[in-house]
């Protein structure tokens, strides 16, 4: 199905246990995780970010950007099944990844979408329940991701504009830590000279001690500062003065 859809277009789809294909879309598939996916899943499983990443993910390096991307580690069985799929459905359904929420749609470009599967594989596309694309996103919680990861989306767009592959291992490690390994990033913020260097409002400093969303947003700003936009974070005046003195 190559049909391109816009936000206001309609399509038919319904997924339920009565379909013989139920759960097949959770096998033999690559599920890439966004930073917010990792945050939600590690909290759902009551794991630290380090534990979750080690147990449930594989880190790959993009051949285009040179930056890390995180994929869900599938089971080592003949079907490469998702570790969270059961005959009854998804064990982490309310915290399922962004790509699972999008299914059966995929993002073709900004505000343009297509089907990631076809009617022969996904029988849900033969059902009669009708959706408007925007209504589907609202129902599946996609809009929540748009809000939480707006800075990450901006960061990703800025990195693409650089058109330069990252070759520095330190930058790769920084990106992975700030975007995906939030517990490690929090320790870095409070145990390094981060807060001595950057002018972070005290209210934000207090929030990031317990608020992981605020911490994640700070991580996005830090990476943006380091790679693209020096205005993303403000360096303290005294630090700048010390640099001028040499």
ROVEX-465068 format. One record per residue (C-alpha): residue in three letters; x, y, z. Coordinates in steps of 0.5 Angstrom, whole numbers. Layout:
! residues N
{zaba->ALA, x->X, y->Y, z->Z}
...
//
This chain:
! residues 246
{zaba->UNK, x->0, y->0, z->0}
{zaba->UNK, x->4, y->6, z->-3}
{zaba->UNK, x->-2, y->11, z->-1}
{zaba->UNK, x->0, y->18, z->2}
{zaba->UNK, x->-4, y->21, z->7}
{zaba->UNK, x->-4, y->28, z->10}
{zaba->UNK, x->-7, y->29, z->17}
{zaba->UNK, x->-14, y->30, z->15}
{zaba->UNK, x->-15, y->24, z->11}
{zaba->UNK, x->-18, y->18, z->13}
{zaba->UNK, x->-17, y->10, z->13}
{zaba->UNK, x->-20, y->4, z->16}
{zaba->UNK, x->-16, y->0, z->21}
{zaba->UNK, x->-18, y->-4, z->28}
{zaba->UNK, x->-13, y->-9, z->31}
{zaba->UNK, x->-16, y->-14, z->36}
{zaba->UNK, x->-15, y->-21, z->38}
{zaba->UNK, x->-20, y->-24, z->34}
{zaba->UNK, x->-15, y->-23, z->28}
{zaba->UNK, x->-11, y->-29, z->26}
{zaba->UNK, x->-5, y->-24, z->25}
{zaba->UNK, x->-6, y->-21, z->32}
{zaba->UNK, x->2, y->-20, z->34}
{zaba->UNK, x->5, y->-22, z->28}
{zaba->UNK, x->7, y->-15, z->27}
{zaba->UNK, x->11, y->-15, z->33}
{zaba->UNK, x->16, y->-21, z->30}
{zaba->UNK, x->22, y->-20, z->25}
{zaba->UNK, x->22, y->-12, z->26}
{zaba->UNK, x->27, y->-7, z->28}
{zaba->UNK, x->24, y->-3, z->33}
{zaba->UNK, x->28, y->4, z->34}
{zaba->UNK, x->27, y->7, z->41}
{zaba->UNK, x->26, y->15, z->42}
{zaba->UNK, x->29, y->18, z->48}
{zaba->UNK, x->22, y->19, z->51}
{zaba->UNK, x->21, y->11, z->49}
{zaba->UNK, x->27, y->9, z->54}
{zaba->UNK, x->24, y->14, z->59}
{zaba->UNK, x->17, y->11, z->59}
{zaba->UNK, x->20, y->3, z->59}
{zaba->UNK, x->25, y->4, z->64}
{zaba->UNK, x->20, y->7, z->69}
{zaba->UNK, x->15, y->2, z->67}
{zaba->UNK, x->20, y->-4, z->68}
{zaba->UNK, x->22, y->-1, z->74}
{zaba->UNK, x->29, y->-1, z->72}
{zaba->UNK, x->35, y->4, z->72}
{zaba->UNK, x->36, y->7, z->65}
{zaba->UNK, x->43, y->3, z->65}
{zaba->UNK, x->40, y->-3, z->67}
{zaba->UNK, x->34, y->-2, z->61}
{zaba->UNK, x->39, y->0, z->56}
{zaba->UNK, x->44, y->-6, z->58}
{zaba->UNK, x->38, y->-11, z->58}
{zaba->UNK, x->33, y->-9, z->53}
{zaba->UNK, x->37, y->-5, z->48}
{zaba->UNK, x->42, y->-5, z->42}
{zaba->UNK, x->46, y->1, z->40}
{zaba->UNK, x->47, y->2, z->33}
{zaba->UNK, x->51, y->8, z->30}
{zaba->UNK, x->48, y->11, z->24}
{zaba->UNK, x->52, y->11, z->18}
{zaba->UNK, x->49, y->18, z->16}
{zaba->UNK, x->50, y->22, z->22}
{zaba->UNK, x->55, y->18, z->26}
{zaba->UNK, x->51, y->18, z->32}
{zaba->UNK, x->48, y->13, z->36}
{zaba->UNK, x->41, y->10, z->35}
{zaba->UNK, x->38, y->5, z->40}
{zaba->UNK, x->34, y->-1, z->38}
{zaba->UNK, x->29, y->-6, z->42}
{zaba->UNK, x->33, y->-12, z->43}
{zaba->UNK, x->29, y->-18, z->40}
{zaba->UNK, x->28, y->-25, z->43}
{zaba->UNK, x->33, y->-30, z->40}
{zaba->UNK, x->28, y->-34, z->37}
{zaba->UNK, x->26, y->-36, z->30}
{zaba->UNK, x->21, y->-31, z->30}
{zaba->UNK, x->25, y->-25, z->33}
{zaba->UNK, x->19, y->-24, z->37}
{zaba->UNK, x->19, y->-17, z->42}
{zaba->UNK, x->20, y->-19, z->49}
{zaba->UNK, x->14, y->-16, z->51}
{zaba->UNK, x->9, y->-19, z->46}
{zaba->UNK, x->4, y->-25, z->49}
{zaba->UNK, x->-2, y->-29, z->46}
{zaba->UNK, x->-6, y->-24, z->50}
{zaba->UNK, x->-2, y->-18, z->47}
{zaba->UNK, x->3, y->-13, z->49}
{zaba->UNK, x->6, y->-13, z->57}
{zaba->UNK, x->7, y->-6, z->56}
{zaba->UNK, x->2, y->-3, z->52}
{zaba->UNK, x->0, y->3, z->55}
{zaba->UNK, x->8, y->5, z->55}
{zaba->UNK, x->9, y->2, z->48}
{zaba->UNK, x->14, y->5, z->44}
{zaba->UNK, x->13, y->11, z->39}
{zaba->UNK, x->13, y->7, z->32}
{zaba->UNK, x->8, y->2, z->35}
{zaba->UNK, x->3, y->7, z->37}
{zaba->UNK, x->4, y->10, z->29}
{zaba->UNK, x->3, y->3, z->26}
{zaba->UNK, x->0, y->2, z->21}
{zaba->UNK, x->2, y->8, z->19}
{zaba->UNK, x->9, y->11, z->18}
{zaba->UNK, x->12, y->18, z->17}
{zaba->UNK, x->14, y->19, z->10}
{zaba->UNK, x->16, y->27, z->11}
{zaba->UNK, x->13, y->33, z->15}
{zaba->UNK, x->6, y->32, z->15}
{zaba->UNK, x->6, y->26, z->10}
{zaba->UNK, x->4, y->19, z->12}
{zaba->UNK, x->4, y->12, z->9}
{zaba->UNK, x->2, y->5, z->11}
{zaba->UNK, x->8, y->1, z->13}
{zaba->UNK, x->5, y->-6, z->12}
{zaba->UNK, x->-1, y->-8, z->7}
{zaba->UNK, x->-8, y->-12, z->7}
{zaba->UNK, x->-5, y->-19, z->6}
{zaba->UNK, x->0, y->-18, z->12}
{zaba->UNK, x->-4, y->-14, z->17}
{zaba->UNK, x->-12, y->-16, z->17}
{zaba->UNK, x->-13, y->-10, z->21}
{zaba->UNK, x->-13, y->-6, z->15}
{zaba->UNK, x->-19, y->-10, z->12}
{zaba->UNK, x->-23, y->-8, z->18}
{zaba->UNK, x->-29, y->-3, z->18}
{zaba->UNK, x->-27, y->2, z->23}
{zaba->UNK, x->-25, y->9, z->20}
{zaba->UNK, x->-20, y->14, z->23}
{zaba->UNK, x->-18, y->21, z->21}
{zaba->UNK, x->-10, y->21, z->21}
{zaba->UNK, x->-10, y->26, z->27}
{zaba->UNK, x->-15, y->23, z->31}
{zaba->UNK, x->-11, y->16, z->30}
{zaba->UNK, x->-5, y->20, z->33}
{zaba->UNK, x->-9, y->23, z->39}
{zaba->UNK, x->-12, y->16, z->41}
{zaba->UNK, x->-5, y->13, z->41}
{zaba->UNK, x->-2, y->18, z->45}
{zaba->UNK, x->3, y->21, z->39}
{zaba->UNK, x->1, y->28, z->41}
{zaba->UNK, x->4, y->27, z->48}
{zaba->UNK, x->11, y->25, z->44}
{zaba->UNK, x->11, y->31, z->40}
{zaba->UNK, x->10, y->36, z->46}
{zaba->UNK, x->16, y->32, z->50}
{zaba->UNK, x->21, y->31, z->44}
{zaba->UNK, x->20, y->38, z->41}
{zaba->UNK, x->27, y->39, z->43}
{zaba->UNK, x->30, y->33, z->40}
{zaba->UNK, x->26, y->34, z->34}
{zaba->UNK, x->29, y->41, z->33}
{zaba->UNK, x->36, y->38, z->35}
{zaba->UNK, x->35, y->32, z->30}
{zaba->UNK, x->34, y->37, z->25}
{zaba->UNK, x->39, y->42, z->26}
{zaba->UNK, x->44, y->36, z->26}
{zaba->UNK, x->42, y->34, z->19}
{zaba->UNK, x->43, y->41, z->17}
{zaba->UNK, x->50, y->40, z->19}
{zaba->UNK, x->51, y->35, z->13}
{zaba->UNK, x->57, y->32, z->17}
{zaba->UNK, x->58, y->25, z->20}
{zaba->UNK, x->61, y->25, z->27}
{zaba->UNK, x->67, y->22, z->28}
{zaba->UNK, x->69, y->24, z->35}
{zaba->UNK, x->67, y->18, z->40}
{zaba->UNK, x->67, y->23, z->46}
{zaba->UNK, x->61, y->26, z->42}
{zaba->UNK, x->58, y->20, z->41}
{zaba->UNK, x->58, y->18, z->48}
{zaba->UNK, x->56, y->24, z->50}
{zaba->UNK, x->50, y->24, z->46}
{zaba->UNK, x->48, y->17, z->48}
{zaba->UNK, x->48, y->19, z->55}
{zaba->UNK, x->44, y->25, z->55}
{zaba->UNK, x->39, y->23, z->50}
{zaba->UNK, x->38, y->15, z->53}
{zaba->UNK, x->42, y->14, z->59}
{zaba->UNK, x->38, y->19, z->64}
{zaba->UNK, x->41, y->17, z->70}
{zaba->UNK, x->48, y->17, z->68}
{zaba->UNK, x->47, y->24, z->65}
{zaba->UNK, x->44, y->26, z->72}
{zaba->UNK, x->50, y->24, z->76}
{zaba->UNK, x->54, y->28, z->70}
{zaba->UNK, x->50, y->34, z->72}
{zaba->UNK, x->51, y->34, z->79}
{zaba->UNK, x->58, y->31, z->80}
{zaba->UNK, x->62, y->34, z->74}
{zaba->UNK, x->63, y->42, z->73}
{zaba->UNK, x->57, y->42, z->69}
{zaba->UNK, x->53, y->47, z->74}
{zaba->UNK, x->59, y->51, z->75}
{zaba->UNK, x->60, y->52, z->68}
{zaba->UNK, x->53, y->53, z->65}
{zaba->UNK, x->48, y->58, z->68}
{zaba->UNK, x->42, y->54, z->70}
{zaba->UNK, x->36, y->57, z->73}
{zaba->UNK, x->36, y->54, z->80}
{zaba->UNK, x->28, y->52, z->79}
{zaba->UNK, x->31, y->48, z->74}
{zaba->UNK, x->37, y->45, z->78}
{zaba->UNK, x->32, y->43, z->83}
{zaba->UNK, x->27, y->40, z->78}
{zaba->UNK, x->32, y->36, z->75}
{zaba->UNK, x->33, y->32, z->81}
{zaba->UNK, x->27, y->28, z->81}
{zaba->UNK, x->23, y->31, z->74}
{zaba->UNK, x->26, y->26, z->69}
{zaba->UNK, x->22, y->30, z->63}
{zaba->UNK, x->26, y->36, z->65}
{zaba->UNK, x->33, y->33, z->65}
{zaba->UNK, x->31, y->30, z->59}
{zaba->UNK, x->30, y->37, z->56}
{zaba->UNK, x->36, y->39, z->59}
{zaba->UNK, x->40, y->34, z->56}
{zaba->UNK, x->37, y->36, z->49}
{zaba->UNK, x->39, y->43, z->50}
{zaba->UNK, x->46, y->41, z->52}
{zaba->UNK, x->47, y->37, z->46}
{zaba->UNK, x->45, y->42, z->42}
{zaba->UNK, x->50, y->47, z->45}
{zaba->UNK, x->55, y->42, z->44}
{zaba->UNK, x->54, y->41, z->37}
{zaba->UNK, x->50, y->46, z->33}
{zaba->UNK, x->47, y->52, z->37}
{zaba->UNK, x->52, y->56, z->42}
{zaba->UNK, x->46, y->60, z->44}
{zaba->UNK, x->42, y->53, z->47}
{zaba->UNK, x->45, y->54, z->54}
{zaba->UNK, x->48, y->60, z->57}
{zaba->UNK, x->55, y->60, z->60}
{zaba->UNK, x->56, y->63, z->66}
{zaba->UNK, x->59, y->70, z->66}
{zaba->UNK, x->65, y->69, z->71}
{zaba->UNK, x->67, y->63, z->66}
{zaba->UNK, x->67, y->67, z->60}
{zaba->UNK, x->71, y->72, z->64}
{zaba->UNK, x->76, y->67, z->66}
{zaba->UNK, x->77, y->64, z->59}
{zaba->UNK, x->79, y->71, z->57}
{zaba->UNK, x->84, y->72, z->62}
{zaba->UNK, x->87, y->66, z->59}
//
